[in-house]
């Protein structure tokens, strides 16, 4: 079955899976067609400015009050929420991990999610958490919603099918999807996929939006038409199901007798979406010097301080390298922002070895980082001719807040204890003789 999507970012969409299910000219008629219930899902306060006001009207088989009964506590011990500071004993430093192990026992998306770092404070709706996931079983009767945050899912191995209240998305490696705060969904593997692995950014703060382009103008970077929102679809299931809820860092479960994915039609601008990273149109230096990595920002979650993001989602895609008399990889730097990085595919140009697809690194605020010794020597001595950087896709979850390591991340067997050694050999080359380089 080929899924259908509607193009555009932040659009006001309308879609119905049965003809006439969507009321015309009003939101809440006295009686809806097909015996449906009208319900609003708000992603912003009612009085938010028009540019940030988000809501969708859903027309569903049952109102969502019927999708919760009495709650009981639920345990997802590897999913942590900020503020989360634990005495793991890991000293401060630059950190890197090889991919997390794939599960041996049947494990679904929720059980297979592992928090690597948290930042900010979920109670005041600022900050984020960076997670990795690995699973080999589908969420069949289980459904989930996150009252704390919107979720960005970044597959690295194996495509996933994300069924939400508002429709279904199929998301493969080199694509991402975003599920809004409070929206019910479940995750399964796409056909033929046995194991899936990837990354998740949990955004406690203002929702992801497109960054301002400034002098770049109206085009390039992530273009709005390349974002795809699913059309209405429902799950026909009148058998026992469970809804799991994350609320202020704790998990709760409720048993119901039907699927909560029962929306027949909807309209509005509070909706899930997917994006193909291959459609990102990079811009960069065409004469000299390497621009700031912010030029590769796909989505940003703004903070109250202009130009200082709660989260930036940045990618490093295939691109031409043409700058003259320039050190072309990212330069050595220290940063007020904290950078959680992952590699989806290929090789990252600043690291010659040790950073593999599925791997991760964490460079916290003001800790220096940059190319390893081999990368430095290669870039310093290579012939500077136009070169296309191909077969690569790395990304970064960057935040204004320090990212606190979890116990899981600190004790993970794939933690590379020798990561710091990649800069060994970057010794003093200074020669005070005039004219010597």
N, C-alpha and C positions, 0 to 999 in steps of 0.2 A: 504494500500500500504506500503510495507516494503522499507525503504530507504536504499541506498547503500553508503558506505563510503570507503575511501582509508586510510590505516594505515600509521603512521609515522609523525614525527615532523620536519618541515622545509624542507621536501622533495621537489624535483622537480617533480610535478605530471603532468599527461596528461589524459584527459577524454573528451569524446564526447557523445552526446545524439542522434546523427544521424551518421550512418556509413560514413566515408570519410569526415566529417566536419572539422577534424583537419588536417591542411597541414602537410606534411612530408618533412623534410629536409630543411625547411625554415620557417620564421615567417610571412612574408608578401608577398604572391604571387600577381601577377598582378590582377588576379581574383580568389576569394575564391569560393569553392564549395557552392552550394545552394544559391548563391547570397548574401553570408554573407560579413560583413565588418570585417577587422582585426584591432584590437586596443590594445595598450599596457597600462596596469595599473601598475604604478611604486610606490612601497612603500618605496623606498630609492633613494637618488641621483644616477644618472647614474654611477658616479665614485666611489661609495662606495666599500670598499674591498669585495672580492668575498664572504667571510663568512657572510657579513651583507647585501649584495646586493639582493634586492627583487623586482621581477616583474613577472607579468603574462600576457600572450597574450590571448586575448578574441576574439572569432569569433561569431559575434552577428548579429541580424536582422537589427539593425540600429546602427550607431555610437552614442556614448553617447552625442555628441553635439545635437542630436535630442531628448535627454531626458531632456533638459532644454530649456525653452523659457524665456520670460521676468520674472524676479523675483519680488515678492512683499514681504513686511515684514510679518513675522509670529510670533505669540505669544505663547511661552511655558513658562509661568511666573514662574514655580516652578523649572526649570532647570537653575542652576547658574554655572558660569565659573570663575576660578581663573585668575587674582587676584580679590577676592570678599571678602571685609571686610565691614561689616555693623554694625551700632551701635545698636545691639539687646539688649544690657544691661545685657547679661548673664555673670556673673563673671567667672573667670577661675576656672576650677575644672574637676574632673573625672565625666563623664556623661554616662547615660544609658537610653535606651528607650525600652518600650514594642513595639510589632509590630505596624506598621502604620495601620490605619483603611482601610478596604476594601471599594471601592467606592459604592455608592448607585445608581448613575446615570451611563448610558453607558459611559465608559472610556476606551480608547485604551492605548497601551503601552507608547506612547509618552506623552499623556496627564496625564498618571498615574505615571510618573516618578517624584520623589522628591529629590532634592539635599540636603544632610545632611551636607556635609563639602567639602571645596575645599582647594587645596594646590598648591603652585608654581605659574606659570605664563604661560598661554596658548600661549602668544605672543612669548615667547622664547622657547616654546615646552619643558617645564620641569614641573613636578608635576602631579597632578591627581585631580579627584573629586570622592567622594563616594556618591552614590545615593541609594534610595530604590524605588521600583516600586510596584504598585498594579493596576490591570486592569481587566475588565470584558467584553471587546469588542475587536474584531479583527481589524487589519489594513487591510482593503479590497482593497480600491483604493489608499490609501496613502502609500508612500514609503519614505525612509529616508536614508541620509548618513551624516556622521560626518567628516568634514574636519579637525577638531581639534584633534582627538584622535581615538585610537582603543578602542573598548568597550568589556569588559568582563561581561557576564551576568551569574548570579548565582541564579537559581530558588530555592525558598524555599517552595512554595505552588503551586501546579499545573504545569503540563508540558507545554512547549511552543514549537511552530513551528517557526523557523527562516528561512525565504526564502530569499536567497541572490542572487546576480548576478551569483555566481559560483555554486550554488546548495542549497539544502534544508537540514536543520538539525532539528531533534526533540530532545529537551533537557528537561530532567525531573529533579526534585529535586535529589540531590546528583550527578548531572552532571553540567558542566559549558560549555559555548561556548565563543569564541572570534571572533568578526567581525573586520576586519582590517580597519584602517583609510581610509575614502573615498569610501568604498564599499557600494553600495545601498542594502538595505534590508527592510523587513517588518516582524512584529511579530504578530502571532495569537495564540490562545489557541489550545492545542492538543485535539483530539476528546474526548468528555465527560467532559472536564474541563470547569467549569463555571466561576471560579475566579482564578487569578494567582497573586502571590506575590513573591518578591525576592529582589536581590541586583544587583547593577551595579558598576563596577569600570571603570572610564573613564581615560585612560592613555594618557596624553599629550606628554610623552617623548619617549625614545627608546622603541621599541616594546617588548612585553613579549617574553622571551626565557627561555630555561631550565637552571637552575643554575648549576654551576660547582660542581661536587661531591667531588673533592679533595680526601682525604684519603679513602672515601667510595669506590671509584673505579668506575667500569663500570656499576654497576647494582644498583637497588633499587631506592627509591624515585619515581618520575614520569618517567616511561620508555617511550621512544619515540614511540614504537609500539602501545601504548594505546591511542594516539591522533588520531582522525578520521576526515578526510576532506571529504566533500560531493562530489559526482560525479556531472557532468554537468546536469542541468535541467532548463527548461525555463517555463515562465508563458505566456500562450496564451490569450492575452487580447487586443482587439482593441477598447476600450471604454475609456472615460475620466478618467485620473489618475492624481495624484498630487505627486510631489517630494519635500520633505522638507529637507533643508540643514542647518546644523549647521556650522558656519564659524566665528572664533574668538569670540565665545560666543553669537553671534546673530543668529537668525533663519530667514530663507527665504523660500518662497514656489514658485513653478512654476507649471503651469497647462500644461499637455500634453495629447495626445489623445490615449495613448497606455501604456502598462506596460513597465517599464525600465528593467525588469528581463528577458532579451531576449537573453542570451548567450547560444549558441548551443554547443559550445566546448571551451575548454581552456587548456593551459598548463603553468606551471610556479610554483613559490614557494611563491607567495603572495596570500594567500587563507584563508578562514575561517576554524575553526576547533572546535571540541567538545572534552571533556575529562570526563571520568567517575571517580569521586573521589574515588570510591571503589577500583580502580586498583592501587592507590598509595601504595607503599610498604614502610612502615615506618621503620626506624632504630632508636635505642635508647639505653639507658643504660641497660646493662645486668649484672652489678655488683653493682654499687652505683652511686649516684648523678643523678640529672635531667639535661639533656643536654639543650643547648640554643634552643629556639623555631625555629631558623633558620634551624634546622635539618628537619623541616616539610615543607620547601619551595617547592611548586609545580612549580611556574613560577616566574621569576624575570624580571623587566624592569631596566636594568643597567643605572647608571648615569656616568658622566665622572670621578668619583672617585672610584677606584677599591674597591669592597667590601661594598660600600655604595649605596644602591639601590634607584632609583627613586621610584619604588614600588616593594615590595615582596608580592606575594600571597601565604599565609601560611594556612594550614589546620591542624586541630586536630582531627584525625580519630580514629576509634576503634583500640585498640592495647593492648598488654600485658604489665602489670606493674609488674616488678620483682625485682627492685633495692633493695638491702639490706641496713639496717640502714640508710634509706634515706627518706626525706620528698618528697613524690612523685608528688604532684601537682606542677604547675609552681610556682617558688619562688617569693617572693616580690622583686620588682625591679623598678628602674627608667631607662629610655631609651632615647638615643639621637633620636631614631626614634619615629614617631607618629603612633598609632595603632587604626584603625577603625575595630571593630570586629562584626561579626554576627553569629547567631546560626541557622543552617539549620534544625537540627534534634536532638532530645534527650536533654541531659543535659551536660553542660560543667563542667569538674571535679573540677575547682577552684571556682565555685559558686554553693552553695547549693539551693538558691532560688532567684527569681527575674529576672533571665536571661532565657527567654523563646524562643522557636523557632519563628523566624521572628523578634526577638529583635535585638538591636544594642547597642554597647558601644563605647566610644571614650576616649582613654587615650593619651593625647597629650604629646609632647616631655618633658621629665624630670618630669612629674607628676607621683608620686608613685602609684602603683597598685599591685594587687595580690589576693590570696584567701580571701574570706570573713571569718568571725569569725567561722561559723559552719564548713566551709571547712577546716580551719586551725586545729580546735580541732579534727575533725574526722581523718584527715591525720596524726596528731601528736600522736594519740593514737590507731590507728587501728593495728591489727595484720599484720605484714609484710610477707604475703605469696603471691605467684603469683596470680594476679587478672587480668581478662580480662575486660578492659573498653569497654563496648558494647553500641549500640544504641546511638551513639553520632556523630555529625559532626559540628564542629565550624570552622570558618575561620577568617582570618585577612587580611585587606589591610593595609600594613605597608609602610610608606614613610619617607624619610629623611627630609621632610618639615613639618612645623607646619600646622595642618589642621584647617582652619577657619570655624567656625560654620555659617550656614545660618540662616536667620530669621525664616524660616520654622522649622528648627530643634530646635531652641531656644524656639519657641512658641508651638511646637507640644504637644497635650494633653497627649500623652503617655510618655512624659519625666518623668522619675522617680526622683522626688525631694528628695527622701530619699535614693538615691543610696549610698551616702557617709556614711550613717549609717551602711552599711553592715560590716564596719571595727570597729564599736563600740565594746568595750569589749576586743580588742586586747591590753590589759593593760600590764604594767610592771610585768614581772614574775621573774625579776633578783633576785638571791640570791647569795651573795658573799661567801657562805660557800664552801670551797674546796670540789670538787667531786659531788656537787649537780647539777642535770640537770633540 
